[in-house]
Each structure stands twice: as C-alpha cells, then as structure tokens.
C-alpha cells in the first residue's frame, strides 16, 4: 500500500482541493512551485506506462478542473507525469503534478553520466 492509497483512505491527512469518483487532488507537501497539486487515480495504478486510457482521461479532466478552480487556467500552468525512477517518480502510484502560480522556467537537461 502506497502513501497515496493511505491518503485516499483518509488514513493520512492531505490538503484536498478536488475529488470525484475516480480521482483525488491535493497539495504536494514538498512544493516545487507556488502552487503544486498532485492528482491521483483512486484505483491503484503503478505508473503512466501501465495505465489505461480511460484513467488517463479522468486524471486530465481532473487536472483541468483543478486548474480552473485555482484560477491557473488564466495565467498558465504545467502538467507533469514522471514515469519510473529515472524520471523522478518517487511513489509507485500514478500521479500528475500541476505546477503554477508563477512564471515557470524551462526544464533543461543536466549533463551527467548515467550510473546504472
């Protein structure tokens, strides 16, 4: 059971901003932007690669609703999905990051030697 499953089950508190039958959205505890929301499916899905298109549709619709609710749709926002360890996925439960509330910089590749 992941930390996100515990949040869904209300075993761990979260600052919830949106919820429907399929998704839950809440503030990230380690924000990387002035507004940083996580959107998760209520069913357990390990990652983006193993997700079905219906669930992706629910997540993206929820992201749009959250952005509108927080008025990020007016100025702009970023939606990010990290898939796997190399991409920075830290919890093995699919989640979208909604980042906004300020002008966001470009993501630049860091030149590094891969260590496998």
C-alpha positions as CSV (number, residue, x, y, z in Angstrom):
1,X,0.0,0.0,0.0
2,X,1.5,3.4,-1.0
3,X,1.2,6.7,0.8
4,X,-1.3,7.8,-1.8
5,X,-3.6,4.8,-1.0
6,X,-3.4,5.9,2.6
7,X,-4.4,9.4,1.6
8,X,-7.3,8.1,-0.5
9,X,-8.5,6.1,2.5
10,X,-8.1,9.1,4.8
11,X,-5.5,7.2,6.9
12,X,-3.1,10.1,6.3
13,X,-4.4,13.7,6.1
14,X,-4.0,15.8,3.0
15,X,-5.0,19.3,1.9
16,X,-7.5,18.2,-0.6
17,X,-8.6,20.6,-3.4
18,X,-10.7,18.3,-5.7
19,X,-12.3,14.9,-5.5
20,X,-14.7,12.9,-7.7
21,X,-15.5,9.2,-8.1
22,X,-12.2,8.4,-9.9
23,X,-9.6,11.0,-8.8
24,X,-8.3,12.9,-5.9
25,X,-6.2,16.1,-6.0
26,X,-4.3,17.6,-3.1
27,X,-1.4,20.0,-2.3
28,X,2.1,18.5,-2.5
29,X,3.9,18.5,0.9
30,X,7.2,19.5,-0.9
31,X,6.0,22.1,-3.4
32,X,8.3,22.9,-6.4
33,X,6.2,26.0,-7.4
34,X,3.9,28.4,-5.5
35,X,1.0,26.1,-6.4
36,X,1.9,22.4,-6.6
37,X,-1.0,19.9,-6.7
38,X,-0.9,16.2,-7.1
39,X,-3.7,14.4,-9.0
40,X,-4.1,10.7,-8.4
41,X,-6.4,8.0,-9.6
42,X,-8.4,6.4,-6.7
43,X,-7.6,3.0,-8.1
44,X,-4.0,1.7,-7.7
45,X,-2.1,2.2,-10.9
46,X,1.7,1.8,-10.7
47,X,2.7,4.3,-13.3
48,X,1.8,6.0,-16.6
49,X,3.1,3.2,-18.7
50,X,0.7,0.7,-17.1
51,X,-2.3,3.0,-17.2
52,X,-5.4,2.6,-19.3
53,X,-6.7,5.4,-21.5
54,X,-9.9,5.8,-19.5
55,X,-8.0,6.5,-16.3
56,X,-5.7,9.0,-18.1
57,X,-8.8,10.8,-19.3
58,X,-10.2,11.1,-15.7
59,X,-6.8,12.4,-14.5
60,X,-6.5,15.0,-17.2
61,X,-10.2,16.1,-16.7
62,X,-9.5,16.5,-13.0
63,X,-6.3,18.5,-13.8
64,X,-8.4,20.9,-15.9
65,X,-11.0,21.2,-13.1
66,X,-8.3,21.9,-10.5
67,X,-6.6,24.5,-12.7
68,X,-9.9,26.3,-13.2
69,X,-10.8,26.1,-9.5
70,X,-7.4,27.6,-8.6
71,X,-7.5,30.1,-11.5
72,X,-4.4,28.7,-13.0
73,X,-6.2,28.5,-16.4
74,X,-6.0,32.3,-16.6
75,X,-2.2,32.6,-16.4
76,X,-0.9,29.2,-17.3
77,X,0.3,26.0,-15.6
78,X,2.3,22.9,-16.2
79,X,1.2,19.3,-16.0
80,X,3.9,16.7,-15.5
81,X,3.9,12.9,-15.2
82,X,7.1,11.3,-14.0
83,X,7.2,7.7,-15.2
84,X,9.8,5.5,-13.5
85,X,12.9,6.0,-11.3
86,X,15.0,7.8,-13.9
87,X,12.2,10.3,-14.5
88,X,11.9,11.1,-10.7
89,X,8.8,9.1,-9.9
90,X,9.1,8.6,-6.1
91,X,5.8,6.9,-5.3
92,X,4.7,3.8,-7.2
93,X,1.2,5.1,-7.7
94,X,0.5,7.2,-10.9
95,X,0.2,10.9,-10.2
96,X,0.1,14.1,-12.2
97,X,1.8,17.3,-10.9
98,X,0.1,20.6,-11.6
99,X,2.6,23.4,-11.2
100,X,1.7,27.1,-11.4
101,X,1.2,30.3,-9.5
102,X,4.4,31.9,-11.1
103,X,6.2,32.1,-14.3
104,X,7.9,28.7,-14.6
105,X,11.3,28.3,-16.1
106,X,12.3,26.0,-18.9
107,X,13.3,22.4,-18.0
108,X,16.9,21.9,-19.0
109,X,18.8,18.6,-19.3
110,X,21.6,18.3,-16.8
111,X,24.7,16.8,-18.4
112,X,25.6,13.8,-16.3
113,X,26.9,10.4,-16.6
114,X,24.3,7.7,-16.2
115,X,25.0,5.3,-13.4
116,X,23.1,2.0,-13.6
